[in-house]
Amino acid sequence: MSQLKTRPRRTVDDYLKLPEGTRAELIEGEILMTPSPKLSHQVVSRNLFVHLDSFVRTRGLGEALYAPMDVHLPSGDIVQPDVLFVATANAGIMQDWIRGAPDLLVEILSPEGVERDRMVKRDLYARNGVKEYWLVDPEARSVEVLGLNASGRYEPSGYFEERDTVVSPLLAGLSLPVAKLFQ
């Protein structure tokens, strides 16, 4: 009987040996390479970051950061979300990289990464205790907000289309018009 050959699991050490600036993530023992984002993706990322950063900084809530930024999750996986937020109470995870679970992670969907963002990362982020996860869909011009429930699973907190304003259970008082993300 022939044996099924599998690739060896990659480790954090393998990931750290990649050349600086390599766009990659370490998820469930596999290094996943990602091409640079397209211009439309970067515009959405910038618009979201600028609004979120202004909101959290003026209120002293914590730090908003943007990609590329390695997030070393408690599970040993390493991701590079598009935008993230770390609350002041959780600031100890901000070291050379983020080492722990940020309070909010945001992924901007791209055609090649929809399944990874909607399923793999959603489950990964929930397992690691990320309190809120946003999926920004440039094609649908929408934002889906998921909140971590008491059983450690995400449940919908809101689905916002272009005419709507994003509200966040985590960031009380945030009012982000979806249309501004796509300008």
N, C-alpha and C positions, 0 to 999 in steps of 0.2 A: 504494500500500500504506500502511495506517495504521501509525503508530508507537505502540509500547507506551509509555505514560507511567509513570514510576516516581517515587516520592517521593525527594526528595534525602536523602542520608545525613545524619543528625544528628551533631553533633560534641560534644566535651567543652564547648566554649564555649556551645553551645546548651543543654546540660544545666545548666551553671552559671548560666544566666539564669533558670531556673525559680525561682519564689518559694521562700524558705526554708521547709522543712517539707513540701514536696511529696513525696509517696511515688511515686518513679519510679526507673527504672533505664535506663541506656544500654547496650543490647546489640546488637552488630553494626549500629551506625548507626541504630538505632531507639530512640526514647524510649518506654518502656513504663510506663504509669501503673498503680498498684496501689492498690486501696481499703484503708482501715485494716483491720487484722486483727480478727476476731471475738474475743469474750471467751475462748472455749475455747483459741484459738490463743495468746493472751497468757498464759494460765495455764501452758500447756506451755512457752512461751518463758521465762517467769520461773523455773519449776521447773528447767529445764535450765541456765539461766544461773547460778542460785544454786549448784547442785551443782558445775558446771564451774569457776566462779570460786573457790569454796572450795578445790577440789582443786588448781588451778594456783597460787593465791596462797600457800597454806600450804607448798608445795614450791618456791616461787620459780622456777616454770617459765616464766612470762610473764604475759600479760594476756588475760583473757576480756572480750569486749565484746558488746553487743546492739544490735538495730535501734532506731531508725534510725541507721546509720553507713555513710557512703559508703566503698566499697572501690574504689579506682582500680586496676584490674588492669593488668599490663604491656601487654596488648593494646590498651589505650585504652578498654575497656568499664568501666562503673561499675555496681556492684551494691550491694544493701542486704540482705545475708543476715540471717537472724533472730538467729543467734549466731555468734561467731567467736573464734578463739584465735590469738594471735601469740606464738611462743616467744621467750624472752629473746634468743637468738642472732639473731633476725630483727627485733628491736625497732626498728631503723632505719626500718622502713616506717611506723611510727606517727608521723605528723606532724599536720597540720591535719585530715587524714582518713587513712585507711589508703592508702598509696601503694606497692603491690606485692602479692605473693601471700601472704595469711595461711597459716598452717600447717594450720588446720582451719576449714571453713565448714559451717554447719548451716542447712538449710532445713526449715521445718515446712510440710508440704503442706497446701494448701487446695484445695477442689474446682476453683476457677478457674485454679489455677496448676500443676497436676500435671504437665502435659506440659512446661512451661517448666522446672520444677525437675528432673524425671527425665531430660530429654533435653538441652535447650538449655543449661541451667546446668551440668549434669554435664560436657558436652563443653567448655564454656567454661572451667570451673574446671580441668579436666585440662590443657587447652592452656596455661594460665597457671601451671601448676606447684603448685597447691594440693595439699598432701600427703595430706589426708584430707577426705572429704566425707560428711556424715551427712544422711540423709533421714528425718525424723520424720513418721510417718503417724498422725495422731490418730484417723482412722477405723478403721484396723487395729490401733491401739495398739501400734505397732512402731517400731523404729529400724533402719535399714539403714546399715551402715558400709562405705564404699568407700575403698580405699587406692590411691595412685598407684604404678604399677609402673615398672620401668626403661624401658619403651617409651613412657612418658608417657600411659598409659591407666589408667582406674580398673578395679580388679577387686574383687570382693566380699571383705570382711574379716570380715563377720558380719551376720547378720540376727537381731534380737532381738525377741521378743514380750513381752507384758505380764508373763509369769511369769519372764522371763530378766533377766540383768544385763548391761548394755552393757560391753564391754571394747574398748579402743582400742589398736591397734598403735602409734600415735603417742604416746599418753599412758599409758605403762606404769604399772600399778597402779591406774588408774581403775576403779572398780566402781560403776556407776550402775544401780540397779534401775529397769527400764522403768516399772513400775507407779507409781513416785514422780513420773514426768513428768505423769501424768494425774490426779493427786489434786487 
